[in-house]
Amino acid sequence: MFSFENQVCLITGAGSPTGIGFATAKDLGLLGGKIYMIATSDRIFERANELKELGIDAKGVICDLRDASQVTKTIAEIEKESGKIDVLVNNAGINSTSNHTVYDKKSQPNFAELEDDEWYRVLDINMKTNYNVSKNVLKIMKKNKYGRIVHISSVIGPIVTQRGLAAYATAKSAILGMSKTIALEEGINNITSNAVLPGWINTGILDEASLKYGEHTPIGRPARAEEVASAVVFFASKEASYVTGQELIVDGGNVIQECK
């Protein structure tokens, strides 16, 4: 059993009660970690209270992770309060595989018709957020000579794609480049950087048609958020000390199929 006793864990994008971020925060907390969760709305306080009811030391923080100055201030406050950050889970972003509207061809223009504003909006939400948080947290981890960074990417971009998802696929692919570079540069400081690539995830908002997509995986159903969280916990653990710069696909074997 992994233990996160005496470790400070920061999870971004943890506001949804059925999402990967909150499931990860819960697992890390039940394993002894002190939990900080960041989201853009006050619902994060509800998530923190839910964890506290389970006996977890948890705190919710509101921050727009696209705003570099806000991120710098927020991370500095967490360091001042806790003294360190041992684990960072970069989950904030548009989770396309849990949002059925992404697959609505009528609402998703192809690359040639994509508006510039939409392109940069998606990159900001999915890539700039990771950059802002990782850069600030890395400074703390380097001082303490320890850290585990886990990025939530996607099978969309690095492995497969869908029509109308050029911006999202680009951002999720870019995350892997950043993760590998961090792994290479910071391994000497006992800091690892890895990525989890979810496929179809049932976070409670999939419509009937989208749930059907998940049923066509070899496992025969979409994943639960808790199943993705389990992969994150491994990468975040002390036991994964010699695993860095890697990606783990959590998609029920969907990408291995030629016919779906």
N, C-alpha and C positions, 0 to 999 in steps of 0.2 A: 504494500500500500504506500502510495506517495504521501509525503508530508510537507506542508508549507508552514509549519510552526515557525514563528519569529520572522516570517517573510511578509513584505509589503507588496501587494499585488494591485496593479492599476489596469482596469478594463475600460476601454472606450466603447461607446455605442451600446450601452447596457440598459437603455430605458424601456425596451419592450419586455413585457412579462413572459413572452413566449419565444424570445429571440436567443441567438447564440451567445451574445454578450452576457445576458443575465444568467443563462445556464452555466456559462463558464465561471462567472463570479460566484455563483452558488457552490459549484464543485470545489473551487479553490478555497472558499471560505470554510466549507465543511471539513476540508483537509487541514485547517488550522491557519490559513492565511488571513492577514489583515487586509480588508478589501476597500479600495477606492473605485467608484464607478463614475464615469463621466457621460453625460448626455446633454442635449440641447434644450430640454424642457424640464419642468419641475416634477414630472412623473418619476424622475430618477430617485426622488426622496421616498416615493412609495416602494420602489425596489429595495432601497436601503432598509426601510422598516421591515420588509418581508424577510430579509436576511437576518436582521437583528432578532426577529421572533424565533429564528432557528439557532440563536446563540452565537451568531457570527458577528465579529467586529467589522462593521461596514459603514461606509459614508458615501453619500451621493453628492456629486458636484455638477453644477451647470457651467458649460463652457462651449463656445463656438470654436471648434477645432480648426476651422478655416482661418481664424484670426490669430496670426502669429503672436501678437502682443498678449492676447488673452491666454493663449496656451503657455507662454513663458511665465506669466504671473501665476496661473493655476498650478503648474508643476512645481514652481518655487514654493508655493504655499504647502503643497503636499510634502515636499522634502523637509520644510521647516517643522511641520507637525509630526512627521513619522521618522525623519532622519535618513531615509533611504527609499529606494524603489528597487525591489528585487526582480519583479516580473511585470512585463508590459504586454498586454494583449491588445493589438490594434484591430478593433472590430468595427469601428465607426465607418459608415459609408452606405451607399445604396446596395442593399442585398437583393440583386436582381432575381435570384432563384427562389426568393420567398415573396416576390411581388409579381403577381400574374399579369399586371398591366404592362410589364416589360415585354411580354410576348404577344401583345396586341399589335399586330402589324399595322393597323390603322393609326396608332398613336406613336409609332417608332419609325421615323424616316430613315431611309438608307443613308450611307455615308455621304454621297454626293449631294443630298438634299438637307443634310444636317445643318442647323443654324449654329453660327459660331458661339453664341451665348450658351447654348445647350451643351456644346462640346466642352467648354471651359467649366461650366457648372458641374458636370459629372466628374471631370478631372479633379476639381477642387474638393468635392465631397469624398471621393474615393482615394485620391493620391496625396493631395496637399495636406489633408488631415493627418495621414500617416507620417508624412515628412515632418510636420510641425511637432508632433508628439515625440516621435522617435529621436529627433535631434536634441530636444530638451532632456528627455529621460536618459539618453546615452551619457550625457555629461555627468549625471549622478551615478550611473552604473560604473563608469570609468573610475571615478573617485573611490568607489567601494570595491573595485576589482571583482565585480560579480554582476551578472545579469542574464535574464532570459527574455527574449523578445519573440513574440509569436504574432505573425500577421495573418489576418483572415483575408485570403484572396478569393478565388473562384475557379471552377473548371472553365468558365467562360473567359476567354482571353488566352490563358496559358495553354489550354488543352483543346477546347472546341470554341465555337462561337455561334451566334444567331444573327439573322438579318436584323438590322436596326440597332445593334448593340456595339457599334464601333467605339464610341467613347468609353463605355463601361469596360469593354474587352481590353482596350488600350490601358486604362488605369489599372485593372487587375493584373495585367501582364507586367506593368511597370513596377508594381509592388514586389514582384519576385526579383527583379534586378536590384532594387534597393536592399532587399533582404540578404541576397547573396553578397553584396558589397559590404554590408555591415558585418556579416559573418567573417569575411576575409580580413577586414580591417581590425575587428575587435576581439577576435579569438584569443589573442595574446593577453587580453584583459579578463579572461574567463567569462566572456559575454558570448552567448549564442543567439543566432537569429534564424528562425525557420518560418515556414508558411503552411497553413492548412487551406486546402482547396475544396470547398463544399460543392456538392451538386444540388439536386432537388431537396430542399429542406422544408418540412412542414412546420412553419412557425405560427400556424393558426390563421393565416390570412390567405391561404391558397384557395382559389375557386375550384369547382368540381373538375373543370377541364385540366387545370394544372396538376391536381392530385393524380389524374390519370397518367400524366407524363411520368410521375414517380413510380407508378405501378408497372411501368415497362422496364424498370431496372431489373437486373438479375435477382435482387433481393425481393422485388415485387412490391415495393412501397417507397415513398419518400423518406428521408432521414428525419429523425427527431433532433431537435436542437441539442439535447443532452448527448447524443452520439457524436456530434461535432466537438462538443466541449471536452469529451474524453480524449480526443486527439490533441487538443490544445493543452490539456493538463500534462500529458506525456512530455511534449516539447518544453513546457514550463518547469518541469521537475529538475531537481538536482541530479537525478539518475540519468537524464539525457545530456550529460556533460560533454559527451564526445559526438553529439549529433548537431551539426550546424550547417547552414546554407542549403537545407533540404526542403522538399515539399511533400506533403502527404495528402493524397486525394481521398475525400470521404464522399463517395457518390453511389455506393451500393453496386459498384462494378459497371456503372452505366457506360463509361468511356471505352470499355473493352469490346462493346458490341458493334458489329458491322450493321446489323439490321435491328431496328428498335421499334 
